[in-house]
Amino acid sequence: ENGFTGGGTFFEALTVGDGDDYIQRPSAPGHAIIHKTTQRHAGAPTTSGVRDILVIFLTARQPEKSEIDEVTWRVERAMRLTPLAKQLSREKLISCLKLAKKNDPTSHALPYALGVHLTQEGDMNDPSDERWEEICQGVESFERSIVLNPADARAHYNLGMALSERHKYAMRTRRMHLLPPPQEAAESLINALETAIQLEIKCDEAGCSNGINIAEAFLTLGDFVLRLKNFDLARIYLNQVEACIKGVGGTDEDWAQSMLQQVSAMLDYIHENEAIVK
């Protein structure tokens, strides 16, 4: 018998679909689990005892066939550019990530990182066409990352947040005519954040949470559909916020109190407008 319980390797890709076998373990002593290093994974918690693991990294270099050599070194070049980018100024960092993405178009991590820097590190008070283009490119980068890795809860979450921020930015800068039709925009945001919530719950159950604030996701959903005057759906989302905050025991935290105040104000707005209609 093993001298431990729990443990194993959690694979994010297995959270997609209805299955619940996200954690894989060698079937017997002497067996191993093999996977690409680029496949997002984590060590599942060992709940008792001591579990020793042996990790081996295999790297393919200088393959015999020239056409494979080109692909291999493009991937290698992209991997080298990624840490280099972190040492650069924002403008050069973005250019470096774009170059890395061009070298390895199969990497989901590169468009994800690009999306984060394009949407979250720019000045949202800058009304210029250049900033608008950055935000739109950031949305597209998250969408590309999801195509390459549909199981990444972070990508879905950040896409939803980016869509929300793009909508608010367009309202402030009079670019609403450049947005998709309201119904299409709502469906995209709802799908992104609801998928993020579903995936994050599975990750959390396996003890491998991404640290996504689910309460904030529900608040963003409620705020967005409220702007579209969908009061019934907004109420459903907003009522989930307090439950999520209580679930993590953070009701006394400043961030939690701020969220609850926003929820209260939105619910009051819904009540007032429904009373006017009646």
N, C-alpha and C positions, 0 to 999 in steps of 0.2 A: 504494500500500500504506500501511497505518497505520504510524505511527512508534512503535508500542507493541504489546505483547501482553498478553492478559488484560483486566481491567476489565469494565465492564458493571454492570447493576443487578440485585442479588439480590432476588428476591421470595419472602418467607417462604411465601405461600399456595401456591406451586408445589411445595413439599416434600411436600404431602399426596398420597398415591397412589404409584404405581410409577415415575412419570417421573423423569428426572434432569436436565431442562433448567431449572434454577432461576435461571439468569442470562440476562437478556435484554439485547440490544444493538440499536441502530438498524441497519436493514438496509443503509443506504447514507448517504453524506454528504447532509445536508439533511433526513434523517428524524429522528423523535423518538419517545420512549416516553412515553405519557401515563398517569398513574395518580392515584388519590386520595392526598392527603397522609396520610390516616389508615391507608393500607395499609402494613403494616410492610415495610420494604425497607432495603437497605444497599448501599454501593458495593463491588463485588467487587474484590479486589486487582489492581492493575496489576503484572504480573510483570517487565516490562522496558520501557524507553523512557519517554516522557512522554505522558500522555493528558489533553487539555483537554476539559472538559465545560461546557455551558451549561445552567443550571437556571432555569426560569421558574415562578413561582407564580401561579396564577390564582385569584382569590377572587370569589365571587358575593355581591353585596350589593344590597339593596333591589330584589328581583325585582318584576315588574309584578303578578303574581297574589298576592292576599292570603293564600291558603291556603299558597302556597310560602313567603311571607314569614314566616309563623309558624314553619314548620319550620326555615328558615334561621337565624332569630334564636334559636331554642331551641338549635340546634347551636352557634352563636356564643357563647351564654350559658354553655353547658357548657364550651367551650374556655377562656373567661375565668375560670371558677370553679376550674378544675383547678390552675393555678399559684398562685392565691390560697390554695387549701387548704394548700399546702406551708408557708405562713407561719403557720399557726394551731396551737393546741394540739391534742393528739390527739383529744379529744372533739369540738371544733369542726371539725377536719379531716375526721373521718368524716361529720359532718352535712353539710359542704360537698360532699364527694364524692357522698353520696347525693342531694343536690339536683342536682348536675351530671348524675348518672346518670338522674334523673327527666326532665331536660330533653332529654337525648340517649340514649334507650334503645338506639340502634343502635351505640354505641361499645363496642368490646371492651376498650379501655384503662381505662375508668372502673371496671367491676366488677373488673378485674384489680388496679388500685391499691387499691380498697376491700378486696379479699381480703387483700392484703399487710398493710395496716394493721390489719385486724381480727384476723388470726391470728398475726402475727409480732411485733407491738409491744405486745401486752397481757401481763399477768403470768400465766404458766402455773401459778403456785403459788396463784393466787386461786381458791378453790373455789366462788365465788358463782354463782348462777343467771345473773347478768348476764354474767359472763365466759364461761360455757358457751354462752349465746346468741350472744355475739360470735364464738366459734369456729365455731359452726354456720352463722352468717351468712357468715363468711369462706369456708367450704367452698362454700356456695351461690353466692357471688360468683365464685369461680374456675370453677365449673361453668357459670355464665352466660357468662363471658368465653370459654370454650371453644366454647360453642354459636355465639357470634358470630364467633369466629376459631379454627377447629379446628387451624390450623397453628402456633399459638403454643406453642413448646416450653416456654417459661417458665411458662405457665398450667398446662399438664399437670404439670410438675415440682412447682410449688407446690401444686397440688391434691393430688398424691400425698403430699407432705410434711404438708399440713394434715390429711389423712385419718389419717395415722400419728399425728400429735400429738393429734388428737381422740380416737383410740382409747386412747392412753396416759393422757390427761387423764380420760377416762371411767373407766378402771380405778382411778386414784388417788382420784377423787371419788365413786365408787360410782354411776356413771351408765351402766353397761354395758347396762342394760335399755332405754336410750334410743337405742342404736346399731342400725343395720341388722343383719340376721342375718349371722353370720360369713362364710358363703360369698359373700353379696352384697357385704359390706365388702371382702373379699379381692379380688374381681373388680374392684371400682371402683379400689382402690389399684394393683393390678397393671396394669390398663389405663392408668391415668394415667401411671405412671412408665415403663412400657415404651414408651408412645407418646412421652413426653418424650425418652427415650434415642434412639429411632429418628429423631425430627425433629432432635435436636441433632447427631447424627452427620452428617446431610445438610447442616446449616448449617455445620458445621466443615469438611466437604469443600469447600464453596464459599468458605471463608475468611471466613465471617461468623458465627462462633460467638456464642452468647448467654452463654457463660461458665458454663454449667451443670456442676456437679460430678457427672459420670456415676458415678464410684466411690461417691459418697454415695447416689445413687439405688439402685444395686445393694445397698448396705449396708442401706438402709431396707427394700427388698423382702425381703432375707434375714431381717432382724429381725422383720418383720411376719408372714411365713408361718411362721417358727419359733415365734412365740407361738401360732399355730394348730396347732402340732405337725406341720406338713408338712415333715418332715426332708429328704426328697429334693429338693423344690423349693428349700428354704432353702439347701441345699448348692450347688445350681447357681448361685444368685444370689451367694452369698458367695464362690465361687471366681472370680467375675468382678471382684471389687473390686481384688485385687492386680494383675491384668492391666491394669485401667484406670489405676491409679496409676503403674505402670511406663510406660504409654503416654505420660504427660505428664512423665515423668522426675522425679517428686516423691517418691520413696521415702524420702528422708532428711528431708523436711519434718515438722514436729511433727504437723500435721493427718493426714498420711499414716500416721505411726507409730501415732497414736491409733486410726485406722480399722483398721489391720492387727492391733492388739491386740484390738480388739472382734471382728474376724473370727475370730481364733484362739480366743478364749473361746467363741464361738458354735459353732464347729466341734467343739471339745472337748465341749461340752454335747450336741451331736448324737451324737457317738461314744459318750459315756457312756450316753445313753438308749437307743441302738440295742443296746448291749451288754446292758443290763438286759432288754430285750424278748427277745433271743435266749436 
